[in-house]
Amino acid sequence: MAERFTRPKRGSWIVGVCAGVADGLGLPRSLVRLLFVLAAGAGGAGVIVYFLLWTFTRAE
């Protein structure tokens, strides 16, 4: 079974969504944060996705 996505309590700036995504995908956290910021500026999709991930994922 696939490992569940979690938001880390340590090493996060706000609630850990970007850190959890980065860790889960094996990407640098700064890159994921930048992508969310760019997506937020391009029509607000990043804000919606961030909110959904925050709402439906559990913290470590």
Backbone as numpy.savetxt, mean C-alpha at the origin, in Angstrom:
# Nx Ny Nz CAx CAy CAz Cx Cy Cz
-1.72 -22.49 -0.47 -2.55 -21.31 -0.47 -1.67 -20.06 -0.47
-2.12 -19.03 -1.12 -1.35 -17.80 -1.23 -1.26 -17.10 0.13
-0.13 -16.44 0.33 0.07 -15.69 1.56 -0.83 -14.46 1.56
-1.40 -14.14 2.70 -2.31 -13.00 2.80 -1.52 -11.70 2.88
-2.05 -10.69 2.24 -1.46 -9.36 2.27 -1.74 -8.73 3.63
-0.70 -8.22 4.28 -0.88 -7.54 5.56 -0.17 -6.19 5.53
-0.63 -5.31 6.39 0.00 -4.00 6.54 0.92 -4.05 7.75
2.22 -3.79 7.56 3.14 -3.83 8.70 2.92 -2.66 9.64
3.13 -2.90 10.93 3.02 -1.82 11.91 4.29 -1.00 11.98
5.43 -1.62 11.70 6.71 -0.92 11.72 7.18 -0.63 10.30
7.84 0.49 10.15 8.38 0.84 8.84 7.38 1.49 7.91
6.24 1.89 8.45 5.23 2.52 7.60 5.13 4.00 7.94
4.66 4.78 7.00 4.54 6.22 7.21 3.18 6.58 7.79
2.12 6.01 7.23 0.78 6.36 7.70 0.13 5.10 8.27
-0.45 4.27 7.43 -1.11 3.05 7.93 -0.49 1.78 7.37
0.52 1.88 6.53 1.25 0.71 6.06 0.80 0.10 4.76
-0.10 0.74 4.05 -0.59 0.16 2.79 0.55 0.04 1.78
1.27 1.12 1.55 2.36 1.08 0.56 3.46 0.11 0.97
3.78 0.07 2.26 4.79 -0.86 2.74 4.34 -2.31 2.53
3.08 -2.59 2.79 2.57 -3.94 2.59 2.55 -4.36 1.14
2.15 -3.44 0.27 2.15 -3.73 -1.17 3.58 -3.96 -1.65
4.49 -3.09 -1.23 5.88 -3.22 -1.65 6.48 -4.54 -1.18
6.26 -4.88 0.07 6.78 -6.14 0.60 6.17 -7.34 -0.11
4.89 -7.28 -0.38 4.21 -8.38 -1.05 4.66 -8.59 -2.48
5.00 -7.49 -3.16 5.43 -7.58 -4.56 6.94 -7.61 -4.73
7.67 -7.39 -3.64 9.13 -7.39 -3.72 9.69 -6.13 -4.38
9.00 -5.01 -4.21 9.42 -3.74 -4.79 9.90 -2.81 -3.70
10.71 -1.80 -4.06 11.11 -0.80 -3.06 9.89 -0.01 -2.57
9.85 0.27 -1.28 8.72 0.99 -0.70 8.59 2.39 -1.29
9.71 3.04 -1.54 9.66 4.40 -2.10 9.03 4.40 -3.49
9.26 3.36 -4.28 8.67 3.28 -5.62 7.15 3.13 -5.51
6.69 2.28 -4.61 5.25 2.07 -4.45 4.59 3.36 -3.95
5.24 4.05 -3.02 4.69 5.32 -2.53 4.59 6.34 -3.66
5.63 6.41 -4.49 5.61 7.33 -5.63 4.48 6.98 -6.59
4.27 5.71 -6.85 3.21 5.29 -7.76 1.83 5.64 -7.21
1.64 5.50 -5.91 0.36 5.90 -5.31 0.15 7.40 -5.41
1.20 8.18 -5.21 1.08 9.64 -5.32 0.75 10.03 -6.75
1.41 9.42 -7.71 1.13 9.72 -9.12 -0.30 9.32 -9.49
-0.74 8.17 -9.00 -2.10 7.72 -9.28 -3.13 8.63 -8.60
-2.79 9.17 -7.45 -3.71 10.09 -6.76 -3.86 11.37 -7.55
-2.78 11.82 -8.18 -2.83 13.04 -8.97 -3.48 12.86 -10.33
-3.58 11.63 -10.78 -4.14 11.35 -12.10 -5.58 10.86 -11.96
-6.44 11.73 -11.53 -7.85 11.38 -11.45 -8.29 10.82 -10.11
-7.39 10.69 -9.17 -7.77 10.22 -7.84 -7.86 8.73 -7.65
-7.46 7.95 -8.64 -7.56 6.50 -8.53 -6.69 5.96 -7.39
-5.54 6.58 -7.18 -4.65 6.12 -6.11 -5.28 6.27 -4.74
-6.03 7.33 -4.54 -6.70 7.55 -3.25 -7.75 6.47 -3.01
-8.50 6.15 -4.02 -9.55 5.13 -3.89 -8.94 3.76 -3.62
-7.91 3.39 -4.37 -7.26 2.09 -4.18 -6.61 2.03 -2.80
-5.94 3.12 -2.40 -5.32 3.16 -1.08 -6.36 2.95 0.02
-7.48 3.65 -0.07 -8.55 3.52 0.92 -9.10 2.10 0.96
-9.32 1.50 -0.20 -9.84 0.13 -0.24 -8.86 -0.87 0.36
-7.57 -0.71 0.03 -6.57 -1.60 0.61 -6.49 -1.43 2.12
-6.58 -0.21 2.58 -6.55 0.07 4.02 -7.76 -0.55 4.71
-8.91 -0.47 4.08 -10.14 -0.96 4.66 -10.19 -2.49 4.71
-9.74 -3.16 3.67 -9.93 -4.60 3.55 -8.72 -5.45 3.85
-7.65 -4.86 4.36 -6.49 -5.67 4.76 -6.27 -5.52 6.25
-5.66 -6.51 6.81 -5.43 -6.48 8.25 -3.99 -6.06 8.54
-3.81 -5.48 9.70 -2.46 -5.12 10.15 -1.78 -6.35 10.72
-0.46 -6.35 10.73 0.29 -7.48 11.28 -0.04 -7.70 12.73
